[in-house]
C-alpha cells in the first residue's frame, strides 16, 4: 500500500466531525486527535517550527533549499461534515473497478451505482476507496491532508528537488464556517497559498460564493385552541408563511453554475415561538447584497402584514468571493493550471458553489485558490476517493513548487 493511501486510511479512521452551535474552537474535542497525529508526523519528517495549537491548528515550515523562490502555503481542513456520522469509518479498497454497482452495505441496501452517480464511469480499472455504507468517508478533506503530507514527505526525502519555503497549515471547523480564521499568517508567512479541498479529478476553483447566514425568530401568542379565535398567533405557521414567501426557484435543488440561492438549513418551533436558519449565496457581489436586502424586506413585510413585530432577523456575512482579490495575481492561478497539465490532468475550472478556507485567507491578504482532491459524493455515505486522482493531486502540488523554484511560473 502506498504511503498516500496508508495515510488517508489512517486519517479517516479518526473521527473529527465538527458541530454547529458551539462556542469553542475546535467545536469538537475529537479534532485534537488528528491534529496531534499530524504534528508528530510533521516533526518526524523534519519540518521546523511545528506547532499544534490549543485550537487544533497544525502549522509547520519546510525551509527553502534554493534562492529566489516564493514561500508557498498549502492548507487543508481536518474536520468532516455534519450530514452523516464520521464515527467508526471503515474504508475499503475496490481495486480494478469494473464499472458496475458497488455494494457498500448489503443489509441496508446501500449501493454505489453508476446509474445514480455517472462519474463512476470515468474510473473503470482504477482503485476506489469507499465506505461501508453507514458513515461518510472523510475524503473532504482528509484526502487533501494526506496529499499535502505526501508531497511534503517527497520533498524531505529528495533533497535534490528544489523548492522555496513551504508552509503547511491544517485547520479545524471548516465545515461550520470557521476554518482558517486563526491561522497565524504573521508567524507562518507565505507569499500565497493553495487549499487542497476541491472535488473530482482536475477541478480547480478560484471563485467562490459570497455567503451570509440568517436567523429568523418568530414570537407567537399561545392560547388554548378552544378559545383561540382572533387571539392565537401560531409561530410555526408564521414561519411556514415566511418560508413560502421566498422564491422557490432560487433554492439549491433548482440552481447551478453561477445561480445563487436561499437555503433553509433548519427550522424548529411551535405555537409560542419558532426559529429558522438560512444561508444566502451568490457569486456576484451586487446580487449578493441584493439578496440580503430582499431577505430584510420579506421580514419587514411579514411584520407589516401582522401589524406587530413578530419576526426578528439576525444576519451576518460568512465569507466572500475570492476571485476579487485573486485578479491581482493571476500567475497563482495560471501556474497551477500549468501544473495540472504537467501531471497529465485536464483542468476543469469551476466556480465553487460553496466556500473554502481560501475565501477567508484571500480576503486576509493571503491569496489562496483551490486544488482538487480526487474525492466524489462528499458529505455522505456514497462518498468515495479515487487513488489515481489523489496521486495526481500530489504531482500537481510538486509541480507548482517546481515551477516557482525554477522561475517558470506563468503570468
C-alpha positions in Angstrom: 0.0 0.0 0.0 1.4 3.4 -0.9 2.2 5.9 1.8 -0.6 8.2 0.4 -3.3 5.5 0.7 -1.9 4.4 4.1 -2.1 7.9 5.4 -5.5 8.5 4.1 -6.9 5.4 5.6 -5.3 6.1 8.9 -6.7 9.6 8.9 -10.3 8.8 8.0 -10.5 6.3 10.9 -10.0 9.1 13.3 -13.3 10.8 14.0 -13.1 14.6 13.5 -16.7 15.6 12.9 -17.3 19.2 13.7 -20.5 20.5 15.3 -22.8 23.6 15.0 -23.7 25.9 17.8 -20.5 25.5 19.9 -18.7 28.5 21.4 -15.3 27.0 21.2 -12.6 26.1 18.6 -12.4 23.4 17.8 -16.1 22.7 18.1 -15.5 19.1 19.0 -12.6 17.8 21.1 -12.0 14.8 18.8 -10.4 17.1 16.2 -7.4 17.3 18.6 -6.8 13.6 18.0 -5.9 14.1 14.3 -4.1 17.4 15.0 -1.7 15.7 17.4 -1.1 12.9 14.9 -0.3 15.3 12.1 2.0 17.3 14.4 4.0 14.2 15.3 4.3 13.2 11.6 5.5 16.6 10.6 8.1 16.6 13.3 9.1 13.1 12.1 9.6 14.4 8.6 12.0 17.1 9.9 9.9 20.2 9.4 10.7 23.2 11.5 8.5 25.4 13.8 5.9 22.7 14.1 3.0 23.8 16.3 -0.3 22.2 17.4 -2.3 24.9 19.0 -5.0 24.7 21.7 -7.5 25.4 18.8 -6.3 22.3 16.9 -4.4 24.2 14.2 -1.4 22.4 12.9 1.3 24.6 11.3 4.8 23.8 10.1 7.6 25.1 7.8 9.8 23.3 5.3 12.8 25.7 4.8 13.8 26.6 1.3 16.7 24.7 -0.4 17.1 27.2 -3.2 17.1 31.0 -3.6 14.7 33.3 -5.2 11.5 31.1 -4.9 8.4 32.5 -3.2 7.1 31.0 0.0 4.1 28.8 -0.8 1.4 27.7 1.6 -0.7 24.5 1.4 -3.8 24.3 3.5 -6.5 21.6 4.2 -9.0 21.1 7.0 -9.1 18.3 9.4 -12.9 18.3 10.3 -15.5 16.4 8.4 -19.1 17.2 7.6 -22.2 17.0 9.7 -24.8 15.4 7.4 -23.7 11.8 8.1 -21.7 10.4 11.0 -18.0 10.4 10.9 -17.6 7.8 13.7 -16.3 4.3 13.1 -15.4 4.9 9.5 -14.5 1.6 7.8 -12.8 2.3 4.5 -12.2 -0.4 2.0 -10.4 -0.6 -1.4 -12.2 -1.6 -4.6 -9.3 -2.5 -6.9 -9.7 -2.5 -10.6 -13.2 -1.2 -10.5 -15.3 -3.0 -13.2 -17.8 -0.2 -13.9 -20.7 -1.9 -12.1 -22.6 -1.5 -8.9 -20.5 -1.5 -5.7 -22.5 -2.9 -2.7 -21.5 -0.8 0.3 -23.8 -2.3 2.8 -26.0 -5.3 1.8 -28.0 -5.3 5.0 -29.1 -1.7 4.5 -29.2 -1.9 0.7 -26.7 0.9 0.2 -25.3 0.6 -3.3 -22.9 2.9 -5.1 -24.1 2.7 -8.6 -23.1 4.5 -11.9 -26.8 4.7 -12.7 -27.1 7.3 -9.9 -23.5 8.5 -9.9 -22.4 8.5 -13.5 -18.9 9.9 -12.7 -18.1 6.3 -11.7 -17.9 5.6 -15.4 -14.7 7.6 -15.6 -12.9 5.4 -13.2 -13.1 1.9 -14.7 -10.0 0.0 -14.0 -9.0 2.3 -11.1 -8.8 1.8 -7.4 -11.6 3.3 -5.4 -11.7 3.9 -1.6 -15.3 3.6 -0.4 -17.3 3.5 2.8 -19.2 0.6 4.4 -22.5 2.4 3.7 -23.1 3.6 7.3 -20.8 6.6 7.5 -19.2 9.3 5.3 -15.7 8.6 4.2 -14.0 11.9 5.1 -12.2 12.5 1.8 -13.4 16.1 2.4 -10.8 17.0 3.5 -8.6 14.2 4.7 -7.7 13.4 1.1 -6.3 16.9 1.0 -4.4 16.4 4.3 -2.9 13.2 3.0 -1.9 14.7 -0.3 -0.1 17.6 1.3 1.6 15.3 3.7 2.7 13.0 1.0 4.1 15.9 -1.1 6.0 17.2 1.8 7.4 13.8 2.5 8.6 13.6 -1.0 10.4 16.9 -0.7 12.1 15.9 2.5 13.1 12.5 1.1 14.5 14.1 -2.1 16.9 16.9 -1.3 17.7 17.3 -5.0 14.1 18.5 -5.5 14.4 22.3 -5.4 11.8 24.3 -3.5 11.2 27.6 -1.8 9.9 27.9 1.7 6.8 25.6 2.1 4.3 26.5 4.8 1.7 23.8 5.9 -1.4 24.5 7.8 -4.2 22.1 8.8 -7.3 23.8 10.2 -10.3 22.8 12.3 -14.0 23.6 11.8 -14.0 24.5 8.1 -17.4 22.7 7.7 -19.1 25.1 10.1 -17.6 28.2 8.6 -14.7 28.8 11.0 -11.8 27.3 9.1 -8.6 29.3 8.8 -9.7 32.3 10.8 -7.0 31.7 13.5 -4.1 30.8 11.1 -1.2 33.0 12.3 -0.2 34.5 9.0 2.5 36.6 10.5 4.3 33.7 12.1 3.9 31.3 9.2 4.5 33.7 6.4 3.7 32.7 2.9 3.5 34.8 -0.3 0.4 33.0 -1.4 -1.2 29.6 -0.8 -3.4 26.8 -2.2 -6.1 25.0 -0.4 -6.4 21.3 -1.3 -10.1 21.0 -0.7 -11.8 20.6 -4.1 -13.6 17.8 -5.8 -13.0 15.3 -8.6 -10.1 15.0 -10.8 -9.0 18.2 -12.5 -11.3 20.6 -10.8 -9.8 24.0 -10.0 -11.5 26.9 -8.3 -10.6 30.5 -7.8 -14.1 31.7 -7.5 -16.5 31.0 -4.6 -19.8 32.2 -3.4 -20.3 35.3 -1.3 -22.0 33.9 1.8 -24.2 35.0 4.6 -26.2 33.3 7.4 -29.6 34.5 8.7 -31.6 33.5 11.7 -35.3 34.4 11.7 -37.0 34.2 15.1 -40.8 34.3 15.3 -42.6 35.2 18.5 -46.2 33.9 18.6 -49.1 34.0 21.0 -50.1 30.8 22.7 -53.8 30.4 23.6 -55.9 27.3 24.2 -57.1 26.3 20.8 -60.6 26.1 22.0 -60.7 29.8 22.7 -58.0 31.0 20.2 -60.2 32.9 17.7 -58.6 36.3 17.0 -56.1 35.7 19.8 -53.7 32.9 18.9 -50.7 33.6 16.6 -49.1 30.3 15.8 -45.3 31.0 15.4 -44.7 27.7 13.5 -47.4 28.7 10.9 -45.9 32.2 10.6 -42.5 30.6 9.9 -44.1 28.5 7.2 -45.6 31.6 5.7 -42.2 33.3 5.7 -40.6 30.3 4.0 -43.3 30.3 1.3 -42.6 33.9 0.5 -39.1 33.1 -0.8 -38.8 32.4 -4.5 -39.0 28.6 -4.8 -36.8 28.5 -7.9 -34.0 30.2 -6.0 -33.2 27.2 -3.8 -30.3 24.7 -4.1 -32.3 21.9 -6.0 -33.2 24.4 -8.7 -29.9 26.2 -9.2 -26.5 25.5 -10.7 -23.3 27.2 -12.1 -23.4 30.9 -11.2 -27.0 30.9 -9.9 -27.3 32.0 -6.3 -29.9 30.8 -3.7 -31.6 31.0 -0.4 -31.4 27.7 1.6 -33.2 26.8 4.8 -30.8 24.7 6.9 -33.0 24.3 9.9 -36.5 25.0 11.4 -37.8 24.5 14.9 -40.7 25.7 17.0 -44.3 25.5 18.0 -47.1 27.9 18.8 -45.2 30.2 21.1 -42.0 30.6 19.1 -40.2 29.3 16.1 -36.8 29.8 14.5 -35.4 29.3 11.0 -31.8 29.3 9.9 -30.9 30.2 6.3 -27.8 30.5 4.2 -27.7 33.0 1.4 -25.3 32.6 -1.5 -24.3 34.4 -4.7 -21.1 34.7 -6.7 -21.8 38.3 -7.8 -21.2 40.9 -5.1 -24.0 43.2 -6.1 -26.5 40.4 -6.4 -25.4 39.0 -3.1 -26.1 42.4 -1.4 -29.5 42.5 -3.2 -30.4 39.0 -1.9 -29.6 40.1 1.7 -31.7 43.3 1.2 -34.6 41.2 -0.2 -34.4 39.0 2.9 -34.7 42.0 5.1 -37.6 43.3 3.0 -39.5 40.0 3.5 -39.1 40.2 7.2 -40.4 43.8 7.3 -43.3 42.8 5.1 -44.2 39.9 7.3 -44.3 42.2 10.3 -46.4 44.7 8.4 -48.9 42.1 7.4 -49.4 41.0 11.0 -49.3 44.6 12.4 -46.7 43.8 15.0 -43.0 42.9 15.4 -43.4 39.1 15.1 -40.2 38.4 13.2 -36.7 39.3 14.3 -33.8 38.9 11.9 -30.1 38.3 12.7 -27.8 38.2 9.7 -24.1 38.1 9.2 -21.6 37.6 6.4 -19.6 34.4 6.4 -17.1 34.7 3.5 -16.6 36.4 0.2 -15.8 35.5 -3.4 -12.0 35.1 -3.5 -12.0 35.9 -7.3 -12.0 39.6 -6.5 -8.6 39.8 -4.8 -7.1 37.0 -6.9 -7.4 39.2 -10.0 -4.3 41.0 -8.8 -2.1 37.8 -9.1 -3.3 35.6 -11.9 0.1 33.9 -12.0 -1.1 32.0 -8.9 -4.0 30.6 -11.0 -2.2 30.2 -14.3 0.8 28.4 -12.8 -1.5 25.9 -11.1 -3.2 25.2 -14.4 0.2 24.6 -16.0 1.0 22.2 -13.1 -2.2 20.3 -13.9 -1.1 19.9 -17.5 2.3 18.7 -16.4 0.6 16.0 -14.3 -1.5 14.8 -17.3 -4.6 16.4 -15.8 -7.1 18.4 -17.9 -8.1 21.4 -15.8 -11.8 21.9 -15.2 -12.2 25.4 -13.9 -15.4 25.7 -11.9 -16.9 28.4 -9.8 -17.2 26.7 -6.4 -20.7 26.6 -5.2 -19.5 26.9 -1.7 -16.6 28.3 0.2 -13.1 27.2 1.2 -10.6 28.3 3.7 -9.2 30.2 0.7 -12.1 32.5 0.8 -11.2 33.8 4.2 -7.4 33.7 3.5 -7.7 35.6 0.3 -9.5 38.5 2.0 -6.9 38.4 4.8 -4.3 39.1 2.2 -3.1 35.5 1.5 -4.3 34.7 -2.0 -5.4 31.1 -2.0 -7.2 29.3 -4.9 -8.3 25.7 -4.5 -6.9 22.4 -5.9 -8.8 19.1 -6.4 -8.6 16.2 -4.0 -9.9 13.3 -6.1 -13.0 12.8 -3.9 -16.6 12.4 -5.0 -20.0 12.5 -3.4 -18.6 14.2 -0.3 -20.7 14.6 2.9 -22.5 11.3 2.6 -22.3 7.5 2.8 -21.8 7.3 -1.0 -18.5 9.3 -0.8 -15.5 7.7 -2.5 -12.0 8.6 -3.4 -10.0 7.6 -6.5 -6.4 6.6 -5.7 -5.1 7.6 -9.1 -6.7 11.0 -8.8 -5.2 11.5 -5.3 -1.8 10.6 -6.7 -2.2 13.2 -9.5 -3.0 15.8 -6.9 0.3 15.1 -5.2 2.1 15.6 -8.5 0.2 18.9 -9.1 1.4 20.2 -5.7 5.0 19.2 -6.5 4.7 20.7 -10.0 3.6 24.1 -8.6 6.5 24.1 -6.2 8.9 23.2 -9.0 7.6 25.8 -11.5 8.1 28.6 -9.0 11.5 27.2 -7.8 12.7 27.2 -11.4 11.3 30.6 -12.2 8.9 29.2 -14.7 5.7 30.5 -13.3 3.0 31.5 -15.8 2.0 35.1 -15.8 
